[in-house]
């Protein structure tokens, strides 16, 4: 008989449930995972949209690719109070109850987000009433804050964003509607970038940093999907036109950036425990076509729901009559209709909530209400092959007049991942940053050109890495403070393939005197990397787990070889 697992056991099971295949990593304390227990977060509502909280394990049937699966885990989670277990104890099913700690990542898309639906006012009201035990983060213009419980800081950011984003959006629209984007430029003009930087420099708002928008190195499924999505809306692809035959440059660039944000948001939340909710506040969404299905699949695999909140309302056609004006409501354009359908499909396929052509407050209210209670079902898939295929999940509830929401599937792949749960986030953050070509400056990093030693068929690189500690977050201990860093150095060949890498953990105790020196001089580390093949560049990535912030730098080896 299997006993009831503790919460830490459940978290470990969920984290190990479905993870994509990657290269063999040299991560300390790693193991090659297979598909273990597949968790499915299920929310059930009555005809009034209220959560149904009295179901038992016998009321559920779970199917994978239309094959019924044996339920081996049944958890009831409520955010309002402890919930009483219903139903009988089965000898072969883990059963339990627990508090539900929700995670919300609010993604602010391009465009004017207050709009007729009053999106930013509704967002402020939502943040104000979310219980403090729930975690919140906010993402805008490619930057994201830490998941935290500080409501005041998030509210201040939303207020600052509401007062400043109108001018920023007007400038971006003007820039990306001209010849710059037509000829492939994707850079934000310096004047507009200064306005964005000033927004994020406002005192009292949550600390934010840039996130890499790539998948894990060597992960075919997710990297392929990411490229398909982003390349589908390349500004150089001038095939998409609006109703009057004009090329949609503004829409293309806004769409590209918002898709990057959504993908980054999914990867940011992937190894956070439990089910996670992305609330995508957007002016009117985008017509995504097949990309909507691919994005929903990636979100479902990561146990992430996507809830789009459209703020633009229905279009108005202004007509003149007797010298005055009156507003005449007209139907949606094809572009708006497709955007609505794709946003709605994303919400349904990930188990999220969609809010369209209504006050945004109603959408936020529905999200808050529908995420208060859920069931977590778990099963070991009867199909054991880790072939990378998409596995469809369907949950049936044997009760009339109820609606069921859950993720629609997962990718059946495995990966080498750390056995220590504290290494999950560093592993994901570092590997994603390693794939991004641009450097990340949230933690300034210096890198010397390496010394290259060759001995027969063996090549070895010795590299000095210097990490600035000016704004490094420190861990508090009983005896003082500790600087904690995760450091990875990647060596690539001319085809951008990884031909060598090393991972290291840096922990340095700091008294007052040492802290002053470290703040002034930084933290240095000399690392040695064994290389197979011909090295062409080297990249160092530093991760600070205390602040969940990154720094990276890369250098070409075309010069300075020895």
C-alpha positions in Angstrom: 0.0 0.0 0.0 1.3 3.5 -0.9 1.1 6.0 1.8 0.1 9.7 1.4 3.1 11.6 0.1 4.3 14.8 1.7 4.1 18.1 -0.2 7.9 18.0 -0.9 7.5 14.5 -2.5 4.6 15.7 -4.6 6.6 18.7 -5.8 9.5 16.5 -6.8 7.2 14.2 -8.7 5.6 17.0 -10.5 8.9 18.6 -11.5 10.2 15.3 -12.9 7.0 14.5 -14.7 7.5 15.7 -18.3 10.9 17.1 -19.3 12.2 17.4 -22.8 15.3 15.7 -24.1 18.6 17.5 -24.2 22.2 16.8 -24.7 24.2 15.1 -22.0 25.1 18.0 -19.6 28.0 18.2 -17.3 25.8 19.4 -14.5 26.9 18.3 -11.0 24.5 15.9 -9.4 22.4 15.3 -12.6 20.5 12.2 -13.7 18.8 11.1 -16.9 15.1 11.3 -16.3 12.3 9.4 -17.9 8.6 10.0 -17.8 7.5 9.4 -14.3 4.1 10.5 -12.9 2.2 12.8 -15.3 0.3 15.4 -13.3 -2.9 17.0 -14.7 -4.4 20.0 -13.0 -8.1 19.9 -13.4 -10.7 22.7 -12.6 -14.4 21.8 -12.7 -17.2 24.4 -12.8 -20.9 24.3 -12.5 -23.3 26.1 -14.9 -22.8 29.3 -12.9 -19.0 29.2 -13.3 -18.4 28.3 -9.6 -15.8 25.6 -8.7 -17.2 22.2 -8.0 -15.4 21.0 -4.8 -17.0 17.7 -3.8 -15.8 15.3 -6.5 -14.0 12.0 -5.7 -11.4 10.1 -7.6 -14.2 7.8 -8.8 -15.8 10.8 -10.7 -12.8 11.2 -13.0 -11.6 9.3 -16.0 -8.3 10.2 -17.7 -7.3 9.2 -21.3 -4.0 9.6 -23.0 -4.3 9.3 -26.8 -7.8 7.9 -26.2 -6.4 5.1 -24.0 -7.8 5.1 -20.4 -5.1 5.5 -17.7 -5.1 4.4 -14.1 -5.3 7.4 -11.7 -2.5 7.0 -9.2 -2.6 10.4 -7.6 -5.6 12.4 -6.4 -5.1 15.8 -4.7 -7.7 18.5 -3.8 -6.2 22.0 -3.6 -8.1 25.1 -2.4 -6.8 28.6 -2.0 -9.5 29.9 0.4 -9.0 27.3 3.2 -8.0 23.8 3.9 -10.3 21.4 2.1 -11.7 18.2 3.5 -11.0 15.0 1.6 -14.0 13.4 0.0 -14.3 9.8 -1.1 -12.7 6.6 0.1 -9.0 5.8 0.5 -7.9 3.5 -2.3 -5.0 1.1 -1.7 -3.3 2.0 -5.0 -3.9 5.7 -5.1 -2.1 8.4 -3.3 -4.7 10.8 -1.9 -4.4 14.0 0.0 -5.3 17.6 0.3 -3.3 20.8 0.4 -3.4 24.6 0.2 -3.3 26.0 -3.3 -0.5 28.6 -3.8 -1.2 30.1 -7.2 1.5 31.7 -9.4 0.5 34.5 -11.8 2.8 36.0 -14.4 1.2 39.1 -16.0 2.5 39.7 -19.5 1.8 43.2 -20.8 1.7 43.1 -24.5 2.3 45.9 -27.1 -0.3 48.4 -27.7 -2.6 50.7 -25.6 -3.7 48.5 -22.8 -6.2 50.6 -20.9 -8.6 50.9 -23.9 -12.4 50.7 -23.6 -12.1 47.6 -21.5 -10.1 49.5 -18.8 -7.4 46.8 -18.8 -4.9 48.5 -16.5 -7.5 49.7 -13.9 -8.8 46.1 -13.8 -5.2 44.7 -13.4 -4.6 47.0 -10.4 -7.8 45.8 -8.8 -6.8 42.2 -9.4 -3.3 42.6 -7.9 -4.8 44.4 -4.9 -7.0 41.5 -3.9 -4.8 38.5 -4.8 -4.0 36.7 -1.4 -0.4 37.3 -0.2 0.5 33.7 -0.3 0.1 33.7 -4.1 3.1 34.6 -6.2 3.1 37.4 -8.7 5.5 38.7 -11.4 5.1 41.1 -14.2 6.6 41.2 -17.7 6.8 44.1 -20.1 9.1 45.2 -23.0 11.1 42.1 -22.7 11.8 42.4 -18.9 10.4 40.4 -16.0 10.3 40.8 -12.3 10.9 38.1 -9.7 8.0 35.9 -8.5 7.1 37.6 -5.2 4.4 38.4 -2.8 5.0 42.2 -2.7 1.7 43.6 -4.0 2.7 47.2 -3.5 5.7 47.1 -5.8 3.7 45.4 -8.6 0.9 48.0 -8.2 3.3 50.9 -8.4 4.8 49.4 -11.6 1.3 49.1 -13.2 0.6 52.7 -12.2 3.8 54.0 -13.7 3.2 51.8 -16.8 -0.3 53.3 -17.2 1.1 56.8 -17.2 4.1 56.2 -19.5 3.3 53.5 -22.0 1.1 55.6 -24.2 4.0 57.7 -25.4 6.3 54.7 -25.7 3.7 52.9 -27.8 3.2 55.9 -30.0 6.9 56.2 -30.7 7.2 52.4 -31.4 4.3 52.4 -33.8 5.7 55.4 -35.7 9.2 53.8 -35.9 8.1 50.3 -36.9 5.6 51.6 -39.5 8.3 53.2 -41.6 11.1 52.0 -43.8 13.3 50.9 -40.9 11.3 47.8 -40.2 10.6 47.2 -43.9 14.3 46.8 -44.4 14.8 44.5 -41.5 15.7 46.8 -38.6 14.4 45.5 -35.2 16.2 47.8 -32.9 14.3 50.2 -30.7 15.4 53.8 -31.4 17.7 55.2 -28.6 15.2 57.9 -27.5 12.4 55.4 -27.1 14.7 52.9 -25.3 15.6 55.7 -22.8 11.9 56.1 -22.0 11.6 52.3 -21.5 14.7 52.3 -19.3 13.4 55.2 -17.2 10.2 53.3 -16.6 12.1 50.3 -15.2 14.3 52.6 -13.1 11.4 54.0 -11.2 12.0 53.8 -7.4 9.8 51.3 -5.6 8.9 49.1 -8.5 10.0 45.4 -8.5 13.5 44.6 -9.7 13.4 43.4 -13.3 15.8 42.0 -15.8 15.9 40.7 -19.3 15.1 37.1 -20.0 16.6 35.0 -22.8 13.9 34.0 -25.2 15.4 30.7 -26.4 14.7 27.0 -25.5 17.1 24.6 -23.9 20.3 23.8 -25.9 19.9 20.7 -27.9 16.2 20.4 -27.3 14.8 19.8 -30.8 11.1 20.0 -30.0 11.0 23.4 -28.3 13.8 25.1 -30.3 12.1 24.0 -33.5 8.7 25.3 -32.3 10.2 28.6 -31.2 11.8 29.2 -34.5 8.7 28.3 -36.4 6.7 30.7 -34.4 9.1 33.6 -34.6 10.1 33.2 -38.2 6.4 33.0 -39.2 6.2 36.7 -38.3 9.5 38.0 -39.5 9.2 41.7 -40.5 11.1 40.9 -43.7 8.2 38.6 -44.7 6.0 41.2 -46.5 3.3 38.8 -47.5 0.7 39.7 -44.9 -1.5 42.6 -45.8 -4.5 44.3 -44.1 -8.0 44.7 -45.6 -6.9 47.5 -47.9 -3.8 45.7 -49.2 -1.2 47.5 -47.1 1.7 45.6 -45.6 1.2 45.2 -41.8 4.7 46.2 -40.5 3.5 47.5 -37.2 1.5 44.4 -36.4 4.3 42.1 -37.5 6.9 43.7 -35.2 4.5 43.9 -32.2 3.4 40.3 -32.8 7.0 39.1 -33.0 7.9 40.8 -29.7 4.8 39.7 -27.9 5.4 36.1 -29.0 8.9 36.3 -27.7 7.5 37.5 -24.4 5.0 34.6 -24.2 7.6 32.1 -25.1 10.0 33.5 -22.5 7.1 33.6 -19.9 6.5 29.8 -20.5 10.2 29.0 -20.1 10.5 31.2 -17.1 7.7 29.3 -15.3 8.6 25.8 -16.5 10.3 24.5 -13.4 8.3 26.6 -10.9 6.3 24.1 -8.8 2.6 23.6 -9.4 0.4 24.9 -12.1 1.2 28.4 -13.3 -1.0 31.1 -14.9 0.1 33.6 -17.6 -2.3 36.5 -17.9 -1.7 38.1 -21.3 -3.0 41.7 -21.4 -3.2 42.7 -25.1 -4.9 45.4 -27.1 -6.7 43.0 -29.5 -4.5 39.9 -29.7 -3.0 38.6 -32.9 -4.0 36.3 -35.8 -1.5 33.4 -35.2 -2.8 30.6 -37.2 -1.0 27.3 -36.5 1.4 29.1 -34.2 -1.5 29.4 -31.6 -1.6 25.6 -31.5 2.1 25.3 -31.1 2.3 27.9 -28.4 -0.6 26.2 -26.5 1.2 22.9 -26.8 4.4 24.3 -25.3 2.4 25.9 -22.5 0.5 22.7 -21.8 3.7 20.7 -21.6 5.0 23.2 -18.9 1.8 23.1 -16.9 1.2 26.8 -17.8 -2.2 28.2 -18.6 -2.6 31.3 -20.9 -5.5 33.7 -20.2 -5.7 36.5 -22.8 -7.4 39.8 -21.8 -8.3 41.9 -24.8 -8.7 45.6 -24.0 -9.6 47.3 -27.3 -13.3 46.5 -27.4 -15.3 46.5 -30.6 -14.2 49.0 -33.4 -16.2 52.1 -33.8 -17.0 53.6 -37.2 -17.5 57.4 -36.9 -20.0 58.9 -39.2 -21.1 62.6 -39.6 -24.7 63.6 -39.4 -26.3 67.1 -39.4 -22.9 68.7 -38.6 -22.4 66.5 -35.5 -20.9 63.1 -34.9 -22.2 59.9 -33.6 -20.6 56.5 -33.0 -21.8 53.6 -35.0 -20.9 50.1 -33.8 -19.7 47.9 -36.7 -18.7 44.3 -37.0 -15.2 42.9 -36.5 -12.7 42.8 -39.3 -11.4 39.5 -40.5 -8.1 40.2 -38.7 -9.9 40.9 -35.4 -12.1 37.9 -35.8 -9.1 35.6 -36.4 -7.2 37.2 -33.5 -10.2 36.6 -31.2 -10.5 33.0 -32.3 -6.8 32.2 -31.8 -6.8 33.8 -28.4 -9.9 31.9 -27.4 -8.3 28.6 -28.6 -5.1 29.3 -26.7 -7.1 29.8 -23.5 -9.2 26.7 -24.0 -6.3 24.4 -24.9 -4.2 25.4 -21.9 -7.0 25.5 -19.4 -7.0 29.3 -19.1 -9.7 32.0 -19.3 -10.4 34.3 -22.2 -11.8 37.8 -21.9 -13.0 39.5 -25.1 -15.3 42.5 -26.0 -16.2 43.1 -22.3 -14.8 45.0 -19.4 -11.5 43.6 -18.4 -12.5 43.5 -14.8 -14.9 40.7 -15.6 -12.1 38.6 -17.1 -9.8 39.2 -14.1 -12.7 38.3 -11.8 -13.2 35.0 -13.7 -9.5 34.1 -13.5 -9.5 34.7 -9.8 -12.6 32.7 -9.2 -11.8 29.8 -11.5 -8.3 29.3 -10.1 -9.3 29.1 -6.4 -9.8 25.3 -6.4 -8.5 22.4 -8.4 -7.9 18.7 -8.5 -4.5 17.3 -9.3 -4.7 13.9 -11.0 -1.6 11.8 -11.7 -1.0 8.7 -13.8 1.9 6.6 -15.1 1.4 6.5 -18.9 0.7 3.1 -20.3 2.7 4.0 -23.5 6.3 3.8 -22.3 8.2 5.0 -25.4 9.9 8.4 -25.0 9.7 9.1 -28.7 9.2 12.9 -28.5 5.6 12.7 -29.7 2.8 14.9 -28.5 0.5 12.9 -26.1 -3.0 14.1 -25.9 -4.7 14.2 -22.5 -8.5 14.1 -22.0 -10.3 14.2 -18.7 -13.9 13.2 -18.3 -16.0 14.0 -15.2 -19.0 11.7 -14.6 -21.3 14.5 -13.5 -23.8 16.3 -15.7 -23.8 20.1 -16.4 -20.2 20.7 -15.5 -17.3 22.3 -17.5 -13.8 20.8 -17.3 -10.6 22.7 -17.9 -7.1 21.1 -18.0 -3.9 21.0 -20.1 -4.3 19.1 -23.4 -1.1 17.1 -23.4 2.6 16.9 -23.1 5.7 15.9 -25.1 7.0 12.4 -24.3 10.7 13.1 -23.9 13.4 12.8 -21.3 16.3 14.9 -20.2 19.4 15.0 -18.0 18.3 17.2 -15.1 19.7 18.0 -11.7 18.8 15.7 -8.8 18.9 18.6 -6.4 15.7 20.6 -6.7 17.5 23.8 -6.0 19.4 23.4 -9.3 16.3 23.2 -11.5 15.9 27.0 -12.0 19.7 27.7 -12.3 19.9 24.9 -14.9 17.0 26.3 -17.0 18.2 29.9 -16.7 21.8 29.2 -17.6 21.1 26.9 -20.5 18.6 29.4 -22.0 21.1 32.2 -21.6 23.7 30.1 -23.2 21.6 29.8 -26.4 21.0 33.6 -26.7 23.4 35.4 -28.9 23.1 38.7 -27.2 24.9 39.3 -23.9 22.8 39.8 -20.7 24.0 42.7 -18.6 21.9 42.4 -15.4 25.0 41.0 -13.7 28.1 42.5 -15.5 30.6 39.8 -16.4 34.1 40.1 -17.8 35.9 37.4 -19.7 39.6 37.1 -20.7 40.6 35.5 -24.0 41.5 31.9 -23.0 44.8 30.3 -23.0 44.6 27.3 -25.4 46.8 24.3 -24.7 46.9 21.4 -27.2 48.4 18.0 -26.3 48.0 15.5 -29.1 44.3 15.2 -29.7 43.3 17.0 -26.5 42.5 20.7 -26.3 42.2 22.5 -23.0 41.1 26.1 -22.5 41.9 28.1 -19.3 39.6 31.1 -18.9 39.4 33.9 -16.2 35.9 35.1 -15.4 35.3 38.3 -13.4 31.8 39.0 -12.0 30.9 42.5 -10.8 29.5 42.4 -7.3 28.2 46.0 -7.3 24.5 45.0 -7.4 24.9 41.3 -6.5 22.2 40.0 -4.1 23.7 38.2 -1.1 22.3 35.4 1.1 22.0 36.0 4.8 23.5 33.5 7.2 23.9 33.4 11.0 27.5 34.6 10.7 27.0 37.2 8.1 26.5 37.2 4.3 27.4 34.8 1.5 27.8 35.5 -2.2 26.3 32.6 -4.2 26.7 32.2 -7.9 26.2 29.4 -10.5 28.8 29.7 -13.2 28.8 27.9 -16.6 31.3 28.3 -19.4 30.4 27.1 -22.9 32.9 26.7 -25.8 31.4 26.6 -29.3 32.7 25.7 -32.8 32.2 27.7 -36.0 28.8 26.1 -36.5 27.7 27.3 -33.0 27.7 23.7 -31.6 28.8 23.2 -28.0 32.2 21.4 -28.0 33.0 21.9 -24.4 31.5 23.2 -21.2 32.0 23.3 -17.4 29.6 24.2 -14.6 30.7 25.5 -11.2 29.1 26.7 -8.0 30.7 29.7 -6.2 30.0 30.4 -2.5 32.1 33.0 -0.7 31.5 34.0 2.9 31.8 37.8 3.4 32.6 39.8 6.5 32.4 43.6 6.4 36.0 44.0 5.2 35.8 41.2 2.5 32.4 42.5 1.4 33.8 46.0 0.7 36.7 44.5 -1.3 34.4 42.2 -3.3 32.0 45.1 -4.0 35.0 47.1 -5.3 37.0 44.4 -7.2 34.3 41.8 -8.0 34.6 38.0 -7.8 37.1 36.2 -10.1 37.2 32.6 -11.1 39.6 30.6 -13.2 38.0 27.7 -15.0 39.4 25.0 -17.3 37.4 23.5 -20.1 38.2 20.3 -22.0 37.3 20.7 -25.7 36.4 18.2 -28.4 36.8 19.7 -31.8 38.0 23.1 -32.9 36.9 26.0 -30.6 35.7 29.3 -32.2 34.1 31.2 -29.3 33.6 31.0 -25.6 30.7 32.2 -23.5 30.3 32.6 -19.7 27.0 32.7 -18.0 26.6 33.7 -14.3 23.4 33.1 -12.3 22.6 34.7 -8.9 20.0 32.4 -7.2 19.3 34.9 -4.5 17.9 37.5 -7.0 17.2 35.1 -9.9 19.2 37.3 -12.2 21.7 36.5 -15.0 24.7 37.9 -16.6 26.5 36.6 -19.8 29.3 37.5 -22.1 30.9 35.9 -25.2 34.1 36.3 -27.1 35.4 35.1 -30.4 38.6 33.1 -30.5 39.6 34.3 -33.9 42.3 36.4 -32.3 44.5 35.7 -29.3 45.1 32.0 -30.0 48.2 30.4 -28.5 
